Amino acid sequence: MKTRPLGCHGPAVSEIGFGAWALGGQWGGQDDAESTAALHAALDAGVNFIDTAQGYGDGRSERIIANVLKDRPNEVFVATKTPPEDGPWPPSPYCRWQDRYGAAYVRQNVNERLKNLNVERIDLLQLHTWTRAWNDDPQPLLVLRQLRDEGKINLIGVSSPEQDQNSLIDLMRSGLVDVIQIIFNVFDQEPAAQLLPIAAETGTGVIVRVALDEGSLTGKYPATHTFPVDDFRHNYFAGDRMARTAKHVAAIRDDAERFGLLDRYSMADIALKFALAPHAVSTVIAGIRNVDQAKKNSQASDLPDLPEPFLHELRRHHWLRGVWYSGK
């Protein structure tokens, strides 16, 4: 497992991180024992970065991680997230930060994260979403600075709102965030325009999420596939979305075959290596829910980089499909 620096202020983290959303149960039924085994398998494979959140099973994911790390202290960097208080997701342009990330609420929530993770200091605390409306008065991030000064947080981050990821640019340039978490994959390549170059310029750590497009870029789902109703993807790929997505994935597979890559790389490998291609990227969090996924996703780091001509070819698969919010 290769490592990269998590920006100027963070440690070296594994290129492949453990995305712990499924451990909370929103990707269909999930057994805690299977989650525990998956975490141990990932750590054994060299993964030292885990991304979780309060919203992943109302702290269930965090508690499972804490239980595993009792037996493996000091091995892992854990990032978690504080969600905004009740209201539209993502926050609308009319939301006031006082109503969504008020100081008293943020402090209370961070204390809950500390308790669930059973730590005295959180490695990375991210606000789970954001809106450009708060850029001129980013008080929630100043509250996190105070908590950092008090020893409760090490690094400060923000997870981008899907519809306006570039809203984080001002935060990077002002030095208010140490790390950003963004969507970047073969379908959504917009961060290559500004976000990633500015992250490199400012020394901001970059966590990439949704590198597999909620699993579609693994190539394992046919056009007719439907997800169980207790899996958030049941709504995410509602209507004709899976059929449209499968058509695009097939075109990517055709390109990979033409370049002779499928003998060495799986479709999931290609998606992960694409997300790792920009030097500004610190780690790519792959959703993992079992031992097999932990082993396979971890192996992607040690594969050779994708050939530059193929990476260039993948640019044509940038897909302006809009934002699919249902179920997210």
C-alpha positions as CSV (number, residue, x, y, z in Angstrom):
1,M,0.0,0.0,0.0
2,K,1.4,3.3,-1.1
3,T,0.9,6.4,1.0
4,R,0.6,10.2,0.3
5,P,0.6,13.2,2.6
6,L,-2.7,14.5,3.7
7,G,-1.9,18.1,2.7
8,C,0.7,20.2,4.5
9,H,-0.5,19.6,8.0
10,G,-1.6,15.9,7.9
11,P,0.3,12.6,8.2
12,A,1.0,10.1,5.4
13,V,-2.2,8.2,4.7
14,S,-2.9,5.1,2.6
15,E,-3.8,5.8,-1.0
16,I,-6.9,3.7,-0.5
17,G,-9.0,4.6,2.5
18,F,-11.9,2.8,4.2
19,G,-15.2,4.3,3.4
20,A,-17.4,3.3,6.4
21,W,-20.9,4.4,5.3
22,A,-22.1,0.9,4.7
23,L,-21.2,0.0,8.3
24,G,-24.1,2.2,9.4
25,G,-26.6,0.0,7.6
26,Q,-27.8,2.4,4.8
27,W,-26.5,0.2,2.0
28,G,-28.8,-2.7,3.0
29,G,-28.5,-5.1,5.9
30,Q,-25.1,-5.1,7.5
31,D,-23.9,-7.4,10.3
32,D,-21.5,-5.8,12.8
33,A,-19.3,-8.9,12.9
34,E,-18.9,-8.6,9.1
35,S,-18.0,-4.9,9.5
36,T,-15.5,-5.7,12.1
37,A,-13.8,-8.4,9.9
38,A,-13.8,-6.0,7.0
39,L,-12.0,-3.3,9.0
40,H,-9.4,-5.8,10.3
41,A,-8.8,-7.1,6.7
42,A,-8.3,-3.5,5.4
43,L,-5.9,-2.6,8.2
44,D,-3.9,-5.9,7.5
45,A,-3.7,-4.8,3.9
46,G,-2.1,-1.5,4.8
47,V,-5.1,0.8,5.0
48,N,-4.5,3.5,7.7
49,F,-7.3,6.0,6.8
50,I,-11.0,5.5,7.7
51,D,-13.8,8.0,6.9
52,T,-17.0,7.9,8.9
53,A,-19.7,10.2,10.1
54,Q,-22.5,10.7,12.6
55,G,-25.0,10.1,9.7
56,Y,-23.7,6.6,9.0
57,G,-26.3,4.8,11.2
58,D,-26.5,7.6,13.8
59,G,-23.1,6.9,15.1
60,R,-23.2,3.1,14.5
61,S,-20.3,3.2,12.1
62,E,-18.2,5.3,14.5
63,R,-18.8,2.9,17.4
64,I,-17.8,-0.2,15.3
65,I,-14.6,1.6,14.3
66,A,-13.9,2.5,17.9
67,N,-14.3,-1.1,19.0
68,V,-11.9,-2.4,16.4
69,L,-9.3,0.3,17.2
70,K,-9.2,-0.7,20.9
71,D,-7.2,-3.7,19.8
72,R,-5.1,-1.7,17.2
73,P,-4.3,1.6,18.8
74,N,-2.2,4.2,16.9
75,E,-2.5,2.3,13.6
76,V,-5.2,4.4,11.9
77,F,-6.1,8.0,11.1
78,V,-9.9,8.4,11.5
79,A,-11.9,11.2,9.9
80,T,-15.5,11.8,10.9
81,K,-18.2,14.4,10.2
82,T,-20.6,16.7,11.9
83,P,-23.9,17.1,9.9
84,P,-25.8,20.4,9.9
85,E,-28.9,20.6,12.1
86,D,-32.3,19.8,10.5
87,G,-33.0,21.5,7.3
88,P,-32.6,21.1,3.5
89,W,-29.7,18.9,2.3
90,P,-27.6,20.4,0.9
91,P,-28.2,23.7,2.7
92,S,-30.0,26.2,0.5
93,P,-28.7,29.6,-0.3
94,Y,-31.1,31.0,2.2
95,C,-30.0,28.9,5.2
96,R,-28.2,30.8,7.9
97,W,-25.2,29.2,9.5
98,Q,-26.6,30.1,12.9
99,D,-29.5,27.7,12.2
100,R,-27.5,24.8,10.8
101,Y,-24.0,25.0,12.4
102,G,-24.5,27.2,15.5
103,A,-21.6,27.2,17.9
104,A,-23.4,25.4,20.8
105,Y,-24.6,22.7,18.4
106,V,-21.2,22.2,16.8
107,R,-19.6,21.9,20.2
108,Q,-22.2,19.4,21.4
109,N,-21.9,17.3,18.3
110,V,-18.1,17.2,18.4
111,N,-18.3,15.9,22.0
112,E,-20.6,13.1,20.7
113,R,-18.1,12.2,18.0
114,L,-15.4,12.0,20.6
115,K,-17.5,9.7,22.8
116,N,-18.5,7.4,19.9
117,L,-14.9,7.1,18.7
118,N,-13.7,6.8,22.3
119,V,-10.9,9.3,21.8
120,E,-9.7,12.5,23.4
121,R,-8.9,14.2,20.1
122,I,-10.4,13.7,16.7
123,D,-7.9,13.3,13.9
124,L,-10.0,15.1,11.3
125,L,-13.4,16.7,11.9
126,Q,-15.3,17.6,8.7
127,L,-18.5,19.6,8.4
128,H,-20.6,17.1,6.4
129,T,-21.8,19.7,3.9
130,W,-21.6,23.4,3.1
131,T,-23.1,26.2,1.1
132,R,-21.5,29.1,-0.7
133,A,-23.9,31.4,1.2
134,W,-21.6,31.1,4.3
135,N,-18.3,31.8,2.6
136,D,-18.3,35.5,3.6
137,D,-19.0,34.7,7.2
138,P,-17.6,31.2,7.8
139,Q,-18.2,31.2,11.6
140,P,-18.7,27.4,11.9
141,L,-15.1,26.9,10.8
142,L,-13.9,29.4,13.4
143,V,-15.7,27.4,16.0
144,L,-13.7,24.3,14.8
145,R,-10.5,26.4,15.2
146,Q,-11.4,27.0,18.8
147,L,-12.0,23.3,19.4
148,R,-8.7,22.6,17.8
149,D,-7.0,25.1,20.2
150,E,-8.8,23.3,23.0
151,G,-7.3,20.0,21.9
152,K,-10.4,18.3,20.7
153,I,-9.6,18.3,17.0
154,N,-6.4,17.9,15.0
155,L,-7.4,18.8,11.4
156,I,-10.4,20.7,10.1
157,G,-12.2,19.8,6.9
158,V,-15.3,20.3,4.9
159,S,-17.1,17.7,2.7
160,S,-18.2,19.4,-0.5
161,P,-21.9,20.0,-1.4
162,E,-22.4,17.9,-4.6
163,Q,-24.1,20.7,-6.6
164,D,-21.4,23.3,-5.9
165,Q,-18.1,21.7,-5.0
166,N,-16.3,24.9,-6.1
167,S,-17.8,26.7,-3.1
168,L,-14.8,25.2,-1.2
169,I,-12.2,27.2,-3.2
170,D,-12.5,30.3,-1.0
171,L,-12.1,28.2,2.1
172,M,-8.9,26.7,0.8
173,R,-7.5,30.1,-0.3
174,S,-8.3,31.6,3.1
175,G,-6.6,28.8,5.0
176,L,-9.7,27.9,6.9
177,V,-9.6,24.2,6.0
178,D,-6.7,21.7,6.2
179,V,-8.6,19.1,4.2
180,I,-11.5,18.9,1.7
181,Q,-13.5,15.9,0.7
182,I,-14.8,15.9,-2.9
183,I,-16.5,13.8,-5.5
184,F,-14.1,12.9,-8.3
185,N,-14.6,10.0,-10.7
186,V,-14.7,9.1,-14.4
187,F,-18.1,10.6,-14.7
188,D,-17.5,13.7,-12.5
189,Q,-14.2,15.3,-13.6
190,E,-15.0,18.9,-12.8
191,P,-12.6,19.1,-9.8
192,A,-9.7,18.8,-12.4
193,A,-10.5,22.4,-13.5
194,Q,-10.0,24.3,-10.3
195,L,-10.4,22.4,-7.1
196,L,-7.5,20.1,-7.5
197,P,-5.0,22.7,-8.8
198,I,-5.9,25.1,-6.0
199,A,-5.6,22.3,-3.4
200,A,-2.1,21.6,-4.7
201,E,-1.3,25.4,-4.6
202,T,-2.6,25.8,-1.0
203,G,-1.3,22.5,0.4
204,T,-4.8,21.4,1.2
205,G,-5.3,17.6,1.7
206,V,-7.9,16.0,-0.7
207,I,-10.1,13.1,0.1
208,V,-11.9,11.7,-2.9
209,R,-15.3,10.1,-2.4
210,V,-17.7,8.3,-4.8
211,A,-14.7,7.2,-6.9
212,L,-16.8,4.1,-7.9
213,D,-20.0,6.2,-8.5
214,E,-21.8,4.3,-5.7
215,G,-20.7,1.1,-7.2
216,S,-21.7,1.6,-10.8
217,L,-18.1,2.0,-12.1
218,T,-17.3,-1.5,-10.9
219,G,-19.2,-2.7,-13.9
220,K,-21.1,-5.4,-12.0
221,Y,-24.6,-3.9,-12.3
222,P,-26.6,-4.5,-15.5
223,A,-29.1,-2.0,-16.9
224,T,-32.0,-3.9,-15.3
225,H,-30.5,-4.0,-11.8
226,T,-32.5,-2.7,-8.9
227,F,-31.3,-2.2,-5.3
228,P,-33.3,-3.3,-2.2
229,V,-35.5,-0.6,-0.7
230,D,-33.2,-0.4,2.4
231,D,-30.2,0.5,0.2
232,F,-30.0,4.2,-0.5
233,R,-29.1,3.4,-4.1
234,H,-32.7,2.2,-4.6
235,N,-33.6,5.8,-5.0
236,Y,-30.2,7.1,-6.2
237,F,-30.6,4.9,-9.3
238,A,-34.3,5.3,-9.6
239,G,-36.2,5.3,-12.8
240,D,-34.0,5.0,-15.9
241,R,-30.8,6.0,-14.1
242,M,-29.3,2.6,-13.9
243,A,-30.0,1.8,-17.5
244,R,-28.4,5.2,-18.6
245,T,-25.4,4.6,-16.3
246,A,-24.8,1.0,-17.5
247,K,-24.6,2.3,-21.1
248,H,-21.8,4.7,-20.1
249,V,-20.0,2.1,-18.1
250,A,-20.1,-0.2,-21.1
251,A,-18.4,2.5,-23.1
252,I,-15.6,2.8,-20.5
253,R,-15.2,-1.0,-20.6
254,D,-14.8,-0.9,-24.4
255,D,-12.0,1.6,-24.1
256,A,-10.3,-0.5,-21.5
257,E,-10.5,-3.5,-23.7
258,R,-9.1,-1.6,-26.6
259,F,-6.1,-0.6,-24.5
260,G,-5.6,-4.2,-23.4
261,L,-6.0,-3.3,-19.7
262,L,-8.7,-5.7,-18.5
263,D,-6.2,-8.6,-18.2
264,R,-4.5,-6.7,-15.3
265,Y,-7.1,-4.3,-14.0
266,S,-10.7,-4.8,-13.0
267,M,-13.2,-2.1,-13.7
268,A,-13.1,-1.1,-10.1
269,D,-9.3,-0.9,-10.3
270,I,-9.5,1.4,-13.2
271,A,-12.0,3.7,-11.4
272,L,-9.8,3.9,-8.3
273,K,-6.6,4.4,-10.3
274,F,-8.3,7.2,-12.2
275,A,-9.2,8.9,-9.0
276,L,-5.6,8.6,-7.7
277,A,-4.1,10.0,-10.9
278,P,-4.0,13.7,-9.9
279,H,-1.0,14.3,-7.5
280,A,-3.2,16.7,-5.4
281,V,-5.3,13.7,-4.3
282,S,-4.3,12.4,-0.9
283,T,-6.5,9.3,-0.5
284,V,-9.5,7.7,-2.3
285,I,-12.1,6.3,0.1
286,A,-13.7,3.2,-1.3
287,G,-16.9,2.0,0.3
288,I,-16.1,-1.3,2.0
289,R,-18.5,-3.7,3.8
290,N,-16.9,-7.1,3.7
291,V,-13.5,-8.8,3.7
292,D,-13.5,-9.5,0.0
293,Q,-14.0,-5.8,-0.8
294,A,-11.4,-4.8,1.7
295,K,-8.8,-7.0,0.0
296,K,-9.7,-6.1,-3.6
297,N,-9.9,-2.4,-3.1
298,S,-6.7,-2.3,-1.2
299,Q,-4.8,-4.0,-3.9
300,A,-5.5,-1.2,-6.4
301,S,-2.8,1.0,-4.8
302,D,0.0,-1.4,-5.8
303,L,-1.0,-1.7,-9.4
304,P,0.9,0.4,-12.0
305,D,-0.5,3.8,-12.8
306,L,-2.9,3.9,-15.7
307,P,-1.2,4.7,-19.0
308,E,-1.3,8.4,-19.8
309,P,-3.0,7.9,-23.2
310,F,-5.8,5.9,-21.5
311,L,-6.2,8.6,-18.8
312,H,-6.6,11.1,-21.6
313,E,-9.2,8.9,-23.3
314,L,-11.2,8.7,-20.1
315,R,-11.7,12.4,-20.2
316,R,-14.4,11.9,-22.9
317,H,-16.5,10.1,-20.3
318,H,-17.1,13.2,-18.2
319,W,-20.8,13.1,-17.9
320,L,-22.9,16.2,-17.3
321,R,-25.9,14.4,-15.9
322,G,-26.7,16.9,-13.2
323,V,-26.9,16.0,-9.6
324,W,-29.0,13.0,-8.4
325,Y,-30.1,13.8,-4.9
326,S,-32.9,11.3,-4.3
327,G,-31.9,9.2,-1.4
328,K,-28.6,11.0,-0.7
